[in-house]
Amino acid sequence: MSGRVAGKKVLVTGAAQGLGAATAHRLAAEGARILLTDINGDGAAAQAALINDALGAGTAFAVRHDVTRADHWAEAVELAAEALGGLSVLVNNAGIGIRGNIETCSFDDWKRGFAVNVDSVFLGCQAAIPLMKDHQPGSIVNISSIAGLIASDTMPAYNASKAAVWMLTKSVALHCAKQGWDLRCNSVHPTFVDTPILDGIAASSGREKSVVMGKLARQIPLGRVGEPDDIANGVLYLASDESRFMTGAELKLDGGISAM
């Protein structure tokens, strides 16, 4: 541990598995104290227990959290204040995939996708900033997607929701800067990453995961699907004071897809 985020007080959403879990473990290993939240409260608690086993009791805490609900956000931020002693980093990671093209995607799926992927970021920033102002310098990291920058005919709802996160990030960054606060806000744009979302894609396609992974890897110039730690390392940089002159920006972790 080099302590790149030593003393930081961090809330990570969607932390029961995948990118959220990897991010929580990575930040904790670099000195942060973490509140892991997820609608799967037991899963978040299990990840917090693993962190505490490795790094000592009181490093990580967990709570069940529906990120689409303002009251749950108020409770999560209050718990951060109590358990962590404040909040200096917010990682809005919770998100879902939304399948279906413009003809087959249902309006209910569209609305659910925006609720989880976009409303959660709006509510999270709105709830967290008042506490983060007391713990500057601070950083908000919003997990978007390369799909928020590059469109596909098969995922209009996912494209649109992740693009909304991209633009919302810039607005929040400009607001904080205009107020004179040392609070930054940046977005992260991964390509395909080996998380449970890919398990779902493989299951819905009826093909072996290895076959699906191989097909996805062939679309990426670097020739492989990302690992959760590839993204967690980027979040670590944005959460740390190393990135204090970076705000309103997008960090592409896409294996070169956007360069084509």
C-alpha positions in Angstrom: 0.0 0.0 0.0 1.3 3.4 -1.0 -1.5 5.4 0.6 -2.6 7.2 -2.6 -6.0 7.9 -1.0 -5.0 7.8 2.6 -7.5 9.6 4.8 -10.2 9.7 2.1 -13.7 8.9 3.1 -15.4 7.1 0.2 -18.9 6.0 -0.7 -19.2 3.5 -3.6 -22.5 2.4 -5.0 -23.2 -0.9 -6.6 -20.4 -2.3 -4.5 -21.6 -5.9 -4.0 -19.8 -7.2 -7.1 -18.1 -6.3 -10.3 -16.6 -2.8 -10.8 -18.0 -1.5 -7.5 -16.5 -4.3 -5.4 -13.1 -4.0 -7.2 -13.1 -0.2 -6.7 -13.9 -0.5 -3.0 -11.1 -3.0 -2.5 -8.6 -1.0 -4.5 -9.4 2.3 -2.7 -9.3 0.6 0.7 -5.9 -1.0 -0.1 -4.6 2.5 -0.8 -5.7 3.9 2.6 -9.3 5.0 2.2 -12.2 4.1 4.5 -15.2 2.9 2.5 -18.9 2.8 2.7 -20.1 0.1 0.3 -23.7 0.4 -0.8 -25.9 -1.8 -3.0 -29.5 -2.9 -3.4 -28.0 -6.3 -2.5 -27.2 -5.4 1.0 -25.9 -8.8 2.0 -23.5 -8.7 -1.0 -22.2 -5.3 0.0 -21.8 -6.5 3.6 -19.8 -9.6 2.4 -17.4 -7.3 0.5 -17.0 -5.0 3.5 -16.2 -8.0 5.7 -13.5 -9.1 3.2 -11.9 -5.7 3.3 -12.0 -5.5 7.1 -10.5 -9.0 7.3 -7.6 -7.9 5.1 -7.1 -4.3 6.4 -8.5 -4.2 9.9 -11.9 -3.6 11.5 -13.5 -0.2 10.8 -12.0 0.1 7.3 -15.3 -0.7 5.5 -19.0 -0.4 6.2 -22.0 -1.5 4.2 -25.7 -0.7 3.8 -28.5 -1.7 1.6 -29.2 1.1 -0.8 -31.7 1.6 -3.6 -29.9 4.3 -5.6 -33.2 5.4 -7.3 -34.7 6.6 -4.0 -33.9 10.0 -2.5 -34.7 8.8 1.0 -32.1 5.9 0.7 -29.5 8.5 -0.5 -30.2 10.6 2.6 -29.7 7.6 4.8 -26.5 6.5 3.0 -24.9 10.0 3.3 -25.9 10.2 7.0 -24.3 6.9 7.6 -21.1 8.1 5.8 -21.0 11.1 8.2 -21.4 8.8 11.2 -19.3 5.8 10.2 -16.6 7.5 8.2 -16.6 10.9 9.8 -17.6 12.6 6.6 -17.4 12.2 2.8 -14.6 13.2 0.4 -15.1 10.8 -2.5 -18.4 9.6 -4.1 -18.2 6.8 -6.7 -21.5 6.6 -8.6 -21.0 3.1 -10.0 -24.5 1.4 -9.7 -25.9 0.7 -13.1 -27.8 -1.9 -15.3 -27.7 -2.9 -18.9 -30.8 -2.3 -21.0 -31.4 -4.6 -23.9 -33.4 -4.1 -27.0 -33.3 -1.9 -30.1 -35.6 1.0 -30.7 -38.4 -1.3 -31.8 -38.0 -4.0 -29.1 -36.9 -2.0 -26.0 -40.0 -1.5 -23.8 -40.8 1.9 -22.4 -40.8 0.3 -18.9 -37.2 -0.9 -19.5 -36.2 2.5 -20.8 -37.5 4.2 -17.7 -36.0 1.6 -15.4 -32.6 2.0 -17.1 -32.7 5.8 -16.7 -33.8 5.5 -13.1 -30.8 3.3 -12.2 -28.2 4.7 -14.5 -29.0 8.5 -14.4 -31.4 9.3 -11.6 -29.1 7.6 -9.2 -26.2 9.9 -10.2 -28.3 13.0 -10.0 -29.6 12.0 -6.5 -26.2 11.0 -5.4 -24.5 14.2 -6.3 -27.3 16.2 -4.8 -27.2 14.3 -1.6 -23.5 14.1 -1.2 -22.2 17.5 -2.1 -23.4 19.3 1.0 -21.4 16.9 3.1 -18.4 16.8 0.7 -18.1 20.6 0.9 -16.9 20.1 4.5 -14.2 17.6 3.5 -12.4 19.2 0.6 -10.5 18.4 -1.6 -13.2 16.0 -2.9 -13.9 14.0 -6.0 -17.1 12.6 -7.6 -16.5 9.8 -10.0 -19.4 8.8 -12.2 -19.2 5.5 -14.1 -20.5 6.0 -17.5 -19.5 3.8 -20.5 -17.8 3.9 -23.8 -21.4 3.3 -25.0 -22.2 6.8 -23.8 -19.8 8.1 -26.4 -20.2 5.6 -29.2 -23.6 4.4 -30.3 -25.0 1.0 -31.3 -28.2 0.1 -33.0 -28.8 -2.5 -30.4 -28.8 -0.5 -27.2 -30.5 2.9 -27.5 -31.6 3.1 -23.9 -28.1 2.2 -22.6 -26.5 4.6 -25.0 -28.8 7.4 -24.0 -28.6 6.8 -20.3 -24.8 6.6 -20.2 -24.5 9.7 -22.4 -26.7 11.5 -19.9 -24.3 10.5 -17.1 -21.4 12.0 -19.3 -23.2 15.4 -19.6 -24.5 15.5 -16.1 -20.9 15.0 -14.9 -19.8 18.1 -16.8 -22.6 20.2 -15.4 -21.8 19.1 -11.8 -18.1 19.8 -12.4 -18.8 23.4 -13.6 -21.2 24.1 -10.8 -18.7 23.1 -8.1 -15.9 25.1 -9.8 -18.1 28.1 -10.1 -18.9 28.0 -6.4 -15.2 28.0 -5.6 -15.2 24.5 -4.1 -12.3 22.1 -4.4 -14.7 19.4 -5.5 -14.1 17.7 -8.9 -16.4 15.6 -11.0 -15.3 13.3 -13.8 -16.7 10.4 -15.7 -15.2 7.0 -16.5 -16.0 5.2 -19.8 -15.1 1.5 -19.8 -15.6 -0.8 -22.7 -16.5 -4.5 -22.1 -15.3 -5.7 -18.7 -15.5 -9.2 -17.2 -18.3 -8.6 -14.7 -21.6 -10.2 -14.0 -23.2 -8.1 -16.8 -21.2 -10.1 -19.3 -22.5 -13.3 -17.6 -26.0 -12.0 -18.3 -25.1 -11.3 -21.9 -23.7 -14.8 -22.4 -26.8 -16.4 -20.8 -29.2 -14.4 -22.9 -27.3 -15.3 -26.1 -27.4 -19.0 -25.2 -23.6 -19.3 -25.9 -20.7 -20.2 -23.7 -19.1 -17.2 -21.9 -15.7 -18.0 -23.4 -17.2 -17.7 -26.9 -18.9 -14.4 -26.1 -15.7 -13.1 -24.5 -13.7 -14.0 -27.6 -16.1 -12.2 -29.8 -16.0 -9.1 -27.7 -12.2 -9.2 -27.4 -12.0 -9.1 -31.2 -13.7 -5.7 -31.2 -11.1 -4.2 -28.9 -7.8 -3.0 -30.4 -5.8 -4.3 -27.4 -7.3 -7.7 -28.1 -8.8 -8.5 -24.7 -11.8 -7.7 -22.5 -11.1 -5.5 -19.5 -10.7 -6.7 -15.9 -12.4 -4.9 -13.0 -9.1 -3.8 -11.7 -8.4 -2.0 -15.0 -11.3 0.3 -14.2 -10.7 0.4 -10.4 -7.2 1.8 -11.1 -8.6 4.6 -13.1 -11.1 5.4 -10.4 -8.2 5.4 -7.9 -6.4 8.1 -9.9 -9.6 10.3 -10.0 -10.3 9.8 -6.3 -6.7 10.7 -5.4 -5.3 14.2 -5.1 -3.1 13.3 -8.1 -6.0 14.4 -10.3 -6.7 17.7 -8.6 -6.5 19.7 -11.9 -8.9 17.4 -13.7 -12.6 18.1 -13.7 -15.5 17.8 -16.1 -13.4 15.3 -18.1 -14.0 11.8 -19.4 -11.5 9.0 -18.8 -11.8 6.4 -21.5 -10.7 2.9 -20.5 -11.8 1.2 -23.7 -8.8 -0.7 -25.0 -8.6 1.7 -27.9 -12.1 1.3 -29.3 -12.8 5.1 -29.4 -9.5 5.6 -31.4 -10.8 3.8 -34.4 
